[in-house]
């Protein structure tokens, strides 16, 4: 993947960079990157406390983004874009990582992955309100069906009880859906790598002192898993994943791209077994078939 770092905010809209099938491929790359976030976070928690992990993760990602912005001589965002970038920063740079990291202290990766499977429906709903676009009835029926599969799976696995971790996860859904929606909208007006790049850099003045304080207060026990987990959530999930995700959304539309993310819980379930040794829930294959059918319908429905 070659990142076109020479493009500036005043260039052609990002949707011209990744039309059609390429946009779908980019969005899928984002989903694969995101699917590794929870297992990597669990690894990161072996070495860092939750607040340290989030602050250091965001700081490292911001430094990577800053290097790309400087290398590409990117112009500062226009004033009209800054409120949207603040929403992206609050949702996907700070809010989602913090709330999910807190949740993963008590929830398994597989459980968290399934709860966050509701993110596509939440994103589509935010997009409908924010952009004024109204997907077709078939699209909505398929999206709701996919969410119903996820909810049924979650209830079956949790015995019908919601924990504090679940509340963190539902909060993470809301802030992330808002960040995805605003980022997808901005990626139609400026390059996707600059959307996440500037959102990360804007958080740097907050994250550097937060990292210093958190590292001083929480114990640090460096392990190979912990370091790899930190590096992936910083460079892979936070920068690369969001870069390709926003480019993909700009090309194929926020509602359609968001439904590709229905596959994310299934990928995370695989990683939770392969990387963490968690037991695969018996209902997972049934949920997988149902979710994949819903994805197929949403991709064919007019959005």
Backbone bond lengths (Angstrom), bond angles and torsions (degrees), N, CA, C in turn:
res aa  C-N    CA-C-N  psi(-1)  N-CA   C-N-CA  omega(-1)  CA-C   N-CA-C  phi
1 X - - - 1.466 - - 1.519 109.11 -
2 X 1.311 115.78 123.64 1.468 121.29 178.43 1.515 108.99 -101.92
3 X 1.317 117.37 124.15 1.460 121.78 179.71 1.516 108.64 -91.41
4 X 1.332 115.24 122.67 1.474 119.89 -177.57 1.515 109.81 -79.95
5 X 1.330 115.85 76.41 1.452 119.10 -173.49 1.510 112.42 -75.71
6 X 1.313 117.81 -6.89 1.450 118.54 -179.58 1.502 113.74 -82.58
7 X 1.339 118.30 -6.26 1.457 121.53 -178.53 1.509 109.71 -81.73
8 X 1.302 117.35 138.24 1.448 121.41 179.56 1.497 110.68 -110.68
9 X 1.343 115.34 172.64 1.454 120.36 -176.73 1.508 112.05 -62.57
10 X 1.304 118.43 -20.70 1.454 120.43 -178.78 1.512 113.06 -89.73
11 X 1.352 117.98 4.37 1.455 121.40 -177.44 1.505 110.88 -81.72
12 X 1.339 115.46 -175.20 1.455 120.81 179.65 1.509 109.94 -60.96
13 X 1.332 118.16 152.93 1.454 121.51 -179.22 1.516 111.55 -54.82
14 X 1.344 115.17 148.44 1.460 120.66 -175.71 1.514 111.77 -64.09
15 X 1.342 119.25 -24.47 1.452 120.28 -177.65 1.526 110.68 -63.92
16 X 1.342 117.47 -22.50 1.447 119.74 177.67 1.518 111.60 -73.89
17 X 1.329 117.20 -17.80 1.451 121.25 -177.74 1.521 111.68 -77.32
18 X 1.308 119.29 -27.99 1.446 120.87 -170.43 1.510 110.89 -142.91
19 X 1.332 119.57 67.07 1.452 121.57 -176.60 1.520 112.31 -76.75
20 X 1.342 115.71 158.69 1.455 122.88 168.17 1.505 116.01 52.99
21 X 1.359 114.28 -127.14 1.461 120.96 -174.76 1.523 111.57 -61.31
22 X 1.335 116.90 -33.17 1.462 118.88 179.05 1.525 110.78 -64.62
23 X 1.336 116.02 -37.67 1.458 119.21 177.37 1.523 111.83 -62.93
24 X 1.342 116.45 -40.31 1.460 120.34 177.17 1.519 110.75 -63.30
25 X 1.342 116.39 -42.54 1.465 120.45 179.25 1.524 110.93 -62.37
26 X 1.331 117.19 -42.36 1.461 120.39 179.26 1.529 111.15 -63.22
27 X 1.336 116.26 -43.84 1.462 119.51 178.16 1.525 111.03 -62.14
28 X 1.346 117.21 -38.87 1.461 120.67 177.97 1.530 111.48 -65.61
29 X 1.340 116.83 -37.65 1.461 119.66 175.44 1.529 110.66 -61.33
30 X 1.329 115.54 -38.73 1.455 119.06 175.89 1.518 111.66 -62.21
31 X 1.326 116.97 -42.88 1.465 121.22 179.93 1.527 110.59 -61.91
32 X 1.341 116.80 -43.65 1.468 119.92 178.54 1.532 110.44 -62.04
33 X 1.323 116.38 -42.19 1.470 119.69 178.20 1.521 111.12 -62.12
34 X 1.336 116.25 -44.24 1.460 120.19 -179.72 1.529 112.06 -65.88
35 X 1.341 116.31 -31.89 1.465 119.32 -177.24 1.523 112.35 -63.98
36 X 1.331 116.48 -21.62 1.463 121.30 178.54 1.525 112.58 -88.98
37 X 1.330 117.04 -4.43 1.463 119.93 -174.39 1.519 112.56 -64.27
38 X 1.332 117.98 -48.57 1.463 119.83 -177.16 1.528 112.52 -65.57
39 X 1.353 119.25 -47.47 1.465 117.34 175.64 1.530 112.84 -59.29
40 X 1.331 116.43 -38.83 1.467 119.71 178.87 1.521 111.11 -66.51
41 X 1.335 116.43 -36.39 1.468 120.04 177.45 1.525 110.82 -64.38
42 X 1.327 116.37 -42.03 1.463 120.13 177.32 1.527 110.41 -60.98
43 X 1.330 116.32 -42.32 1.467 119.06 174.94 1.527 110.96 -61.67
44 X 1.337 116.15 -43.99 1.462 119.82 -179.50 1.513 112.98 -60.61
45 X 1.340 116.09 -34.40 1.464 120.39 -179.93 1.524 112.62 -69.40
46 X 1.346 117.31 -12.44 1.462 119.47 173.33 1.530 111.01 -66.71
47 X 1.332 116.01 -28.59 1.471 120.20 -175.21 1.519 114.00 -108.97
48 X 1.334 116.92 -27.50 1.465 120.44 -173.37 1.520 110.85 -127.17
49 X 1.342 115.17 155.51 1.452 120.32 170.09 1.519 109.35 -73.32
50 X 1.329 118.02 165.59 1.468 120.23 -176.03 1.524 113.96 -61.35
51 X 1.328 117.16 -41.40 1.463 119.67 -178.95 1.523 110.93 -71.29
52 X 1.330 116.63 -38.06 1.465 120.17 177.50 1.517 110.80 -64.47
53 X 1.334 116.53 -43.65 1.456 120.58 -177.53 1.520 111.29 -60.74
54 X 1.332 116.39 -45.20 1.466 120.07 -178.62 1.530 110.69 -66.66
55 X 1.331 116.90 -45.05 1.466 120.01 -177.10 1.527 111.86 -66.98
56 X 1.329 117.11 -43.98 1.466 120.12 179.96 1.526 109.81 -68.48
57 X 1.323 116.15 -40.77 1.473 120.53 177.26 1.522 111.35 -55.43
58 X 1.320 116.48 -49.62 1.459 120.68 -178.05 1.524 111.57 -67.51
59 X 1.341 116.69 -36.50 1.463 120.28 178.77 1.521 111.17 -64.19
60 X 1.327 117.00 -47.36 1.466 120.32 179.33 1.523 111.07 -62.91
61 X 1.331 117.06 -43.61 1.463 120.38 179.29 1.525 110.77 -62.35
62 X 1.337 116.75 -38.35 1.463 120.35 179.51 1.521 111.12 -66.68
63 X 1.334 117.35 -37.61 1.466 120.34 178.14 1.528 110.48 -65.86
64 X 1.336 116.93 -40.12 1.471 120.30 176.19 1.523 109.96 -62.16
65 X 1.330 115.26 -47.10 1.462 119.96 -179.53 1.523 111.07 -62.16
66 X 1.333 116.22 -41.56 1.456 119.78 179.27 1.518 112.34 -61.57
67 X 1.332 116.01 -37.86 1.460 119.72 178.22 1.525 110.98 -64.00
68 X 1.332 117.40 -41.09 1.461 121.01 178.12 1.529 110.88 -66.80
69 X 1.317 116.73 -41.04 1.463 120.01 -179.86 1.526 110.84 -64.17
70 X 1.333 116.17 -42.24 1.462 119.67 178.12 1.528 110.96 -67.09
71 X 1.340 115.92 -43.54 1.458 119.74 -179.74 1.521 112.45 -63.35
72 X 1.331 115.98 -34.66 1.454 120.03 178.75 1.511 114.12 -88.54
73 X 1.340 116.74 1.12 1.462 121.99 -178.82 1.533 110.92 50.62
74 X 1.325 114.24 45.78 1.462 119.69 -178.19 1.518 110.48 -69.92
75 X 1.323 115.85 135.35 1.465 120.52 176.54 1.520 109.83 -72.85
76 X 1.314 116.54 153.12 1.459 120.51 175.62 1.528 109.82 -59.25
77 X 1.330 117.52 145.67 1.468 119.77 179.29 1.525 110.98 -60.20
78 X 1.307 115.92 146.51 1.457 120.17 175.20 1.526 109.72 -65.23
79 X 1.315 116.12 154.19 1.453 120.76 -177.12 1.530 112.09 -56.43
80 X 1.335 116.70 -36.73 1.463 120.23 -177.72 1.523 112.88 -69.42
81 X 1.330 117.78 -14.66 1.454 121.29 179.52 1.530 112.68 -93.24
82 X 1.306 118.03 -13.11 1.466 119.91 -168.36 1.519 113.07 -71.77
83 X 1.331 118.06 -35.06 1.470 119.37 177.41 1.521 110.28 -64.17
84 X 1.326 116.94 -41.58 1.457 120.48 177.41 1.514 112.11 -63.45
85 X 1.335 116.75 -40.34 1.461 120.18 177.93 1.527 111.41 -64.45
86 X 1.329 116.35 -32.69 1.465 119.70 176.71 1.527 110.71 -65.39
87 X 1.333 116.69 -37.37 1.470 120.39 177.25 1.526 110.00 -66.00
88 X 1.336 116.63 -42.90 1.464 120.69 177.21 1.534 110.01 -59.87
89 X 1.326 116.18 -45.96 1.465 120.26 -179.02 1.527 111.27 -62.19
90 X 1.319 116.21 -46.53 1.459 119.67 -179.18 1.514 112.90 -66.45
91 X 1.340 116.72 -32.69 1.451 120.01 -176.06 1.516 114.49 -84.78
92 X 1.340 116.62 -54.00 1.466 119.09 -171.12 1.523 113.80 -101.76
93 X 1.328 118.52 -19.40 1.462 120.52 -179.60 1.530 111.28 -91.64
94 X 1.340 117.06 -38.34 1.462 120.78 -176.46 1.528 111.59 -111.83
95 X 1.336 117.51 -57.72 1.456 121.43 -170.53 1.512 114.68 -60.95
96 X 1.334 117.31 -55.99 1.463 120.28 -177.06 1.531 112.38 -63.42
97 X 1.337 119.16 -48.64 1.470 118.31 178.91 1.532 112.74 -59.19
98 X 1.337 117.27 -42.14 1.457 119.76 -177.58 1.526 111.52 -66.15
99 X 1.338 116.65 -49.19 1.470 120.02 -175.95 1.528 111.62 -66.67
100 X 1.323 117.59 -39.63 1.465 118.69 179.77 1.526 111.69 -72.27
101 X 1.321 117.33 -34.34 1.466 119.47 176.95 1.520 110.63 -64.90
102 X 1.326 117.06 -41.62 1.466 120.36 176.28 1.525 110.65 -63.08
103 X 1.337 116.52 -39.22 1.462 120.27 -179.92 1.523 111.69 -65.39
104 X 1.327 116.91 -38.46 1.463 120.98 -176.09 1.522 113.12 -72.75
105 X 1.319 117.48 -3.82 1.461 119.15 172.22 1.523 111.31 -72.03
106 X 1.337 116.55 -25.50 1.467 120.41 -178.48 1.526 113.24 -123.04
107 X 1.339 118.30 -20.80 1.460 121.66 -179.30 1.525 110.31 -98.70
108 X 1.340 116.34 149.75 1.460 119.34 173.49 1.522 109.25 -75.11
109 X 1.309 114.97 159.72 1.460 119.94 178.57 1.518 111.18 -61.33
110 X 1.325 117.15 -42.12 1.465 120.82 -178.03 1.526 111.04 -64.68
111 X 1.329 117.40 -41.12 1.468 120.02 178.55 1.522 110.81 -65.01
112 X 1.328 116.82 -45.89 1.457 120.48 -179.94 1.523 111.19 -62.01
113 X 1.327 116.35 -38.72 1.459 120.20 -178.81 1.515 111.66 -62.18
114 X 1.317 116.68 -39.64 1.459 119.93 -177.69 1.531 110.64 -71.94
115 X 1.327 117.41 -40.60 1.465 119.74 178.07 1.531 109.93 -60.94
116 X 1.316 116.92 -43.83 1.457 120.97 -179.32 1.524 111.14 -70.74
117 X 1.326 117.38 -8.35 1.449 120.66 172.96 1.514 113.23 -61.26
118 X 1.334 117.19 -15.00 1.463 120.98 175.90 1.527 112.50 -76.52
119 X 1.331 116.86 -7.05 1.463 120.50 -176.78 1.531 114.14 -58.37
120 X 1.341 119.91 -40.44 1.470 118.64 179.84 1.527 113.41 -58.77
121 X 1.326 117.09 -42.60 1.462 119.44 179.83 1.526 110.36 -66.83
122 X 1.336 116.43 -41.19 1.461 119.71 178.45 1.527 110.91 -62.88
123 X 1.322 117.05 -40.25 1.461 120.56 179.22 1.520 111.37 -66.40
124 X 1.338 116.89 -42.71 1.462 120.35 178.87 1.529 110.86 -62.14
125 X 1.339 116.72 -38.64 1.462 120.43 179.57 1.529 110.60 -67.30
126 X 1.333 117.28 -44.83 1.465 120.69 177.48 1.531 110.29 -61.08
127 X 1.335 116.22 -40.76 1.455 120.12 -178.31 1.520 111.38 -65.47
128 X 1.330 116.68 -39.37 1.465 119.94 179.56 1.520 111.04 -61.53
129 X 1.342 115.62 -40.03 1.464 120.20 -179.82 1.524 110.95 -73.46
130 X 1.340 116.14 -42.90 1.470 120.32 -172.81 1.521 112.77 -75.17
131 X 1.333 117.08 -39.75 1.463 120.13 -174.03 1.517 113.21 -98.32
132 X 1.330 117.48 -15.40 1.455 119.77 -179.06 1.516 114.33 81.22
133 X 1.338 117.70 -0.44 1.465 120.56 177.81 1.516 109.48 -79.46
134 X 1.315 116.51 143.97 1.454 121.44 -179.03 1.528 109.29 -121.15
135 X 1.339 117.98 101.55 1.460 120.00 176.65 1.533 111.07 -60.28
136 X 1.328 116.04 161.28 1.461 120.99 -177.56 1.522 111.75 -67.35
137 X 1.327 115.08 164.32 1.461 120.34 178.73 1.525 110.72 -62.21
138 X 1.335 116.84 -38.38 1.465 120.02 178.22 1.523 111.22 -61.10
139 X 1.329 115.27 -41.80 1.463 120.32 177.94 1.527 110.17 -57.86
140 X 1.313 116.47 -49.29 1.463 120.56 -177.55 1.519 111.86 -65.56
141 X 1.341 117.59 -40.23 1.463 120.22 178.52 1.528 110.78 -61.42
142 X 1.330 115.94 -43.24 1.456 119.50 179.33 1.529 111.08 -67.36
143 X 1.327 116.51 -39.77 1.468 120.15 179.45 1.520 111.10 -64.40
144 X 1.331 116.28 -44.43 1.469 120.14 178.73 1.527 110.58 -65.27
145 X 1.321 116.60 -38.29 1.462 119.88 177.92 1.526 110.72 -62.16
146 X 1.333 115.77 -43.03 1.460 119.29 177.62 1.513 111.80 -61.54
147 X 1.330 116.35 -41.81 1.464 120.33 177.63 1.530 110.87 -64.62
148 X 1.343 116.61 -37.83 1.464 120.56 179.56 1.527 110.87 -63.51
149 X 1.332 116.15 -38.94 1.462 119.71 176.76 1.524 109.98 -60.90
150 X 1.326 115.75 -44.34 1.462 120.55 -179.45 1.526 110.98 -64.06
151 X 1.337 116.77 -43.85 1.463 120.37 -179.85 1.524 110.94 -63.61
152 X 1.343 116.59 -44.95 1.462 120.09 179.95 1.526 110.83 -60.72
153 X 1.327 115.73 -41.46 1.458 120.48 178.52 1.524 110.41 -62.45
154 X 1.331 116.23 -43.74 1.463 120.72 -179.01 1.521 111.78 -63.51
155 X 1.345 116.24 -46.69 1.464 120.74 -179.57 1.524 110.34 -62.57
156 X 1.330 116.04 -41.10 1.460 120.16 -179.91 1.524 111.22 -63.25
157 X 1.315 116.58 -38.53 1.457 120.71 -178.21 1.520 112.95 -76.68
158 X 1.329 117.09 -32.02 1.465 120.13 -175.12 1.523 113.04 -95.72
159 X 1.330 117.04 -2.94 1.459 118.91 -179.39 1.511 113.27 73.74
160 X 1.321 117.07 17.29 1.462 120.90 176.46 1.514 114.25 87.21
161 X 1.334 118.06 -0.59 1.470 120.89 -177.91 1.520 110.02 -104.95
162 X 1.334 115.99 140.05 1.460 121.41 176.58 1.528 109.39 -100.69
163 X 1.307 115.83 134.65 1.457 121.57 -179.78 1.522 110.59 -103.13
164 X 1.332 115.99 175.36 1.459 120.10 174.55 1.524 110.51 -60.14
165 X 1.318 115.36 -36.96 1.454 119.27 177.26 1.516 112.52 -60.43
166 X 1.342 116.43 -38.85 1.463 120.11 177.55 1.525 111.33 -63.20
167 X 1.330 116.58 -38.77 1.464 120.00 179.22 1.529 110.46 -64.58
168 X 1.330 115.94 -41.38 1.471 118.99 174.53 1.524 110.55 -58.83
169 X 1.332 116.76 -42.48 1.455 121.36 -177.01 1.526 111.59 -66.87
170 X 1.332 117.47 -40.93 1.460 119.85 178.68 1.532 110.78 -67.04
171 X 1.329 116.64 -36.37 1.462 119.36 174.35 1.514 111.09 -64.04
172 X 1.335 115.92 -39.60 1.456 120.27 177.97 1.523 111.39 -62.29
173 X 1.333 116.95 -37.12 1.460 121.14 177.89 1.520 111.48 -57.77
174 X 1.316 116.32 -46.72 1.462 120.76 -175.50 1.526 111.70 -65.39
175 X 1.333 116.40 -48.15 1.475 118.00 -176.83 1.524 111.17 -69.91
176 X 1.338 116.82 -34.04 1.463 119.49 -179.88 1.523 110.93 -71.11
177 X 1.335 117.39 -39.85 1.466 120.55 178.46 1.526 110.38 -60.80
178 X 1.331 116.39 -40.75 1.465 119.74 177.48 1.526 110.74 -64.13
179 X 1.339 116.70 -42.72 1.463 120.49 179.56 1.514 112.63 -66.03
180 X 1.336 117.01 -41.17 1.466 120.37 177.68 1.525 111.13 -62.67
181 X 1.326 115.59 -44.88 1.458 119.91 -177.54 1.528 110.99 -62.50
182 X 1.323 116.19 -47.58 1.468 119.65 -178.44 1.518 110.65 -67.86
183 X 1.325 116.72 -37.89 1.454 119.69 178.13 1.517 112.26 -66.22
184 X 1.346 116.44 -40.14 1.458 119.39 177.35 1.513 112.25 -64.37
185 X 1.330 116.51 -36.97 1.468 120.35 177.12 1.519 110.83 -66.41
186 X 1.333 117.05 -44.08 1.462 120.79 -179.63 1.529 111.75 -66.53
187 X 1.339 116.95 -31.74 1.460 120.21 -178.47 1.518 112.25 -69.62
188 X 1.315 118.32 -8.10 1.462 121.56 172.12 1.525 111.01 -84.54
189 X 1.329 116.70 -13.96 1.454 121.12 -175.77 1.526 113.14 -114.99
190 X 1.329 116.91 -18.47 1.454 121.66 178.50 1.528 107.78 -147.22
191 X 1.337 118.70 156.38 1.462 120.53 -178.19 1.525 112.23 -55.66
192 X 1.357 115.59 139.29 1.459 120.05 -176.30 1.517 113.69 -58.95
193 X 1.351 117.07 -35.06 1.454 118.67 -179.68 1.523 111.26 -67.50
194 X 1.336 116.88 -26.77 1.459 119.32 176.86 1.521 111.82 -78.20
195 X 1.329 117.10 -29.76 1.469 119.43 176.87 1.523 109.95 -58.49
196 X 1.337 116.19 -56.20 1.461 117.89 -178.38 1.526 110.46 -72.51
197 X 1.353 117.31 -31.82 1.459 120.10 179.71 1.516 112.55 -60.67
198 X 1.330 116.84 -49.82 1.463 119.76 -179.60 1.525 111.57 -70.46
199 X 1.326 118.01 -34.89 1.467 119.84 177.15 1.522 110.25 -60.82
200 X 1.316 116.95 -41.32 1.464 121.09 178.51 1.522 111.34 -67.25
201 X 1.325 116.53 -45.69 1.467 120.08 -178.32 1.521 110.92 -63.79
202 X 1.324 117.35 -37.20 1.461 120.29 178.89 1.521 111.33 -62.04
203 X 1.342 117.36 -27.15 1.463 121.08 -179.92 1.528 113.20 -84.44
204 X 1.333 116.63 -12.83 1.462 119.99 -173.72 1.530 113.68 -57.51
205 X 1.352 119.92 -43.38 1.477 118.49 179.31 1.525 113.49 -61.58
206 X 1.324 116.83 -24.17 1.465 120.67 177.27 1.526 111.06 -86.76
207 X 1.326 117.44 -40.05 1.454 121.47 -172.55 1.525 113.53 -74.64
208 X 1.335 118.15 -33.58 1.472 119.73 -179.20 1.528 111.32 -62.75
209 X 1.345 119.77 -53.19 1.467 117.88 177.16 1.523 112.59 -65.73
210 X 1.343 117.33 -33.43 1.465 119.73 177.98 1.517 110.64 -62.79
211 X 1.342 116.36 -40.61 1.467 120.20 178.18 1.525 110.90 -64.55
212 X 1.334 116.63 -42.46 1.464 120.09 -179.93 1.520 111.35 -61.23
213 X 1.321 117.07 -44.91 1.469 121.37 -179.96 1.526 111.17 -66.82
214 X 1.328 116.05 -46.34 1.459 120.03 -177.38 1.522 111.65 -63.62
215 X 1.330 116.96 -42.16 1.465 120.11 179.70 1.528 111.64 -65.29
216 X 1.327 115.70 -29.95 1.465 119.29 178.79 1.524 111.73 -74.59
217 X 1.339 116.93 -29.04 1.463 120.70 -174.54 1.528 113.60 -97.23
218 X 1.327 117.20 -26.36 1.465 120.24 -177.41 1.526 110.15 -106.48
219 X 1.326 117.56 143.28 1.476 119.47 179.77 1.525 111.83 -68.23
220 X 1.312 115.99 147.82 1.462 122.77 177.16 1.522 107.99 -121.82
221 X 1.341 116.37 123.05 1.461 122.11 179.03 1.531 107.02 -129.62
222 X 1.312 117.02 91.78 1.459 121.07 -173.25 1.524 111.83 -67.52
223 X 1.331 114.57 129.29 1.459 122.65 173.19 1.528 107.75 -132.76
224 X 1.330 116.36 165.59 1.463 119.59 178.16 1.518 110.54 -61.13
225 X 1.333 116.95 -45.47 1.464 120.36 177.93 1.515 111.33 -60.03
226 X 1.319 116.45 -42.94 1.457 120.44 -177.35 1.519 112.23 -62.46
227 X 1.326 116.34 -43.18 1.465 120.46 -179.17 1.524 110.49 -68.77
228 X 1.338 117.35 -44.41 1.466 120.67 179.01 1.525 110.45 -62.30
229 X 1.327 116.13 -42.37 1.461 119.65 178.91 1.517 111.99 -61.17
230 X 1.331 116.53 -44.52 1.463 120.71 178.46 1.526 110.94 -61.41
231 X 1.328 116.73 -46.70 1.462 119.92 -177.81 1.524 111.60 -63.67
232 X 1.339 116.73 -37.42 1.465 117.56 -179.08 1.528 111.08 -69.77
233 X 1.342 118.27 -46.62 1.464 118.54 -177.55 1.523 111.02 -65.62
234 X 1.341 117.18 -26.19 1.466 119.61 178.20 1.519 111.77 -79.84
235 X 1.330 116.91 -55.82 1.469 120.56 -173.94 1.517 112.63 -87.11
236 X 1.333 117.26 -39.64 1.455 120.80 -176.04 1.512 113.64 -80.94
237 X 1.330 116.80 -60.34 1.466 120.58 -176.07 1.518 112.49 -72.85
238 X 1.323 116.39 -47.83 1.459 119.57 -170.45 1.520 113.23 -78.79
239 X 1.330 118.80 -40.97 1.462 119.05 -178.60 1.524 112.31 -96.91
240 X 1.342 117.62 -65.51 1.464 119.68 -175.74 1.530 111.61 -61.04
241 X 1.334 117.08 -47.12 1.459 120.08 -177.72 1.516 112.82 -58.88
242 X 1.322 116.51 -45.14 1.459 119.60 -179.10 1.521 111.45 -72.99
243 X 1.334 116.96 -29.97 1.465 119.70 176.83 1.528 110.42 -61.12
244 X 1.334 117.25 -54.32 1.469 119.69 -177.80 1.523 110.99 -69.70
245 X 1.331 116.69 -31.10 1.468 120.41 -179.71 1.522 111.13 -65.00
246 X 1.309 117.42 -46.82 1.463 119.97 -179.32 1.526 111.69 -68.47
247 X 1.323 117.66 -35.54 1.463 119.14 175.52 1.521 110.40 -64.56
248 X 1.325 116.23 -41.60 1.461 119.71 178.59 1.508 112.34 -63.78
249 X 1.343 117.08 -43.66 1.462 120.77 179.05 1.515 111.39 -62.82
250 X 1.323 116.86 -38.02 1.459 120.07 179.73 1.523 111.02 -64.09
251 X 1.336 116.72 -31.73 1.456 120.61 -175.83 1.521 113.09 -82.62
252 X 1.335 117.99 -41.42 1.470 119.83 -172.70 1.521 113.20 -111.22
253 X 1.322 118.03 -1.98 1.451 120.94 178.19 1.523 112.04 98.02
254 X 1.323 115.83 146.19 1.462 120.89 -176.27 1.529 112.56 -64.12
255 X 1.361 120.02 -48.11 1.463 118.82 -177.48 1.519 113.07 -60.29
256 X 1.336 117.12 -45.30 1.468 119.77 -177.28 1.517 111.02 -68.06
257 X 1.324 117.64 -42.58 1.465 120.00 178.81 1.524 110.38 -63.39
258 X 1.322 117.23 -38.99 1.460 120.03 -177.53 1.516 111.69 -62.14
259 X 1.337 117.64 -31.12 1.449 119.52 -179.23 1.522 112.77 -74.50
260 X 1.332 117.50 -23.24 1.458 119.43 172.71 1.520 110.55 -60.44
261 X 1.326 115.43 -26.82 1.457 119.41 -177.14 1.524 112.55 -73.33
262 X 1.335 117.47 -7.13 1.460 119.27 173.14 1.530 110.80 -60.98
263 X 1.341 116.70 -23.73 1.465 119.92 178.44 1.525 112.30 -77.34
264 X 1.325 117.84 -14.47 1.461 120.68 -174.12 1.526 113.38 -61.61
265 X 1.358 119.24 -44.78 1.473 117.68 178.98 1.521 112.78 -59.35
266 X 1.332 116.99 -35.46 1.458 120.37 -178.53 1.522 110.64 -69.00
267 X 1.336 116.27 -40.19 1.457 119.80 176.21 1.528 110.66 -65.45
268 X 1.321 116.63 -40.47 1.461 119.67 179.62 1.520 111.00 -66.22
269 X 1.349 116.98 -36.49 1.459 119.49 175.10 1.529 110.73 -58.26
270 X 1.331 115.61 -42.67 1.462 119.36 178.16 1.524 110.54 -61.28
271 X 1.343 116.20 -48.17 1.463 118.95 -179.27 1.534 111.51 -63.91
272 X 1.339 117.32 -34.41 1.470 119.85 -179.29 1.522 110.98 -64.34
273 X 1.343 116.31 -33.94 1.463 120.11 176.75 1.524 110.44 -77.38
274 X 1.337 116.41 -47.53 1.462 121.54 -173.72 1.525 112.12 -69.78
275 X 1.344 117.15 -41.43 1.464 120.41 -174.67 1.526 113.69 -96.60
276 X 1.337 116.61 -33.67 1.461 119.93 -173.93 1.520 113.31 -106.97
277 X 1.325 117.45 -12.94 1.456 120.21 179.92 1.518 114.02 74.91
278 X 1.337 118.08 18.95 1.459 120.16 177.37 1.525 109.63 -71.82
279 X 1.329 116.32 155.71 1.461 121.43 178.68 1.519 109.84 -79.73
280 X 1.318 116.44 134.32 1.460 120.94 179.14 1.523 109.54 -76.11
281 X 1.338 118.50 123.49 1.462 120.92 178.83 1.520 110.91 -59.58
282 X 1.341 118.97 137.58 1.469 121.76 -178.47 1.523 113.43 -57.98
283 X 1.341 116.78 -30.02 1.463 119.72 -177.56 1.527 112.98 -80.21
284 X 1.323 117.62 -5.07 1.462 120.45 -175.60 1.527 113.88 -59.36
285 X 1.347 119.81 -44.13 1.477 118.09 179.34 1.529 113.19 -60.84
286 X 1.331 116.68 -38.61 1.464 120.17 178.63 1.522 110.07 -64.73
287 X 1.337 116.14 -44.83 1.455 120.01 178.19 1.528 110.47 -62.50
288 X 1.334 116.54 -37.06 1.460 120.47 -179.10 1.521 111.09 -61.32
289 X 1.328 116.74 -46.83 1.465 120.30 -179.64 1.527 110.45 -62.11
290 X 1.330 116.86 -45.51 1.464 120.51 -179.17 1.511 112.67 -62.12
291 X 1.326 116.81 -42.85 1.455 120.87 -178.74 1.528 111.00 -67.79
292 X 1.319 117.05 -41.97 1.462 119.90 -178.81 1.525 111.34 -65.54
293 X 1.314 117.52 -35.77 1.467 120.58 175.41 1.522 110.17 -62.28
294 X 1.327 116.14 -44.02 1.474 120.27 179.40 1.520 111.11 -63.36
295 X 1.335 117.65 -38.60 1.449 120.56 177.37 1.524 110.30 -60.75
296 X 1.327 116.05 -45.27 1.462 119.96 -179.31 1.515 111.16 -59.73
297 X 1.332 117.48 -41.53 1.468 121.53 -179.02 1.521 110.82 -67.07
298 X 1.335 116.90 -44.91 1.473 119.19 -178.33 1.520 111.67 -65.09
299 X 1.333 118.10 -32.92 1.454 120.41 179.61 1.518 112.22 -71.16
300 X 1.323 117.21 -25.99 1.471 121.04 178.92 1.527 112.26 -90.03
301 X 1.339 115.87 -23.44 1.476 119.39 -178.00 1.511 110.46 -72.83
302 X 1.315 117.45 146.84 1.469 122.05 177.03 1.508 108.62 -68.13
303 X 1.334 117.40 128.31 1.466 121.68 179.22 1.518 109.93 -127.10
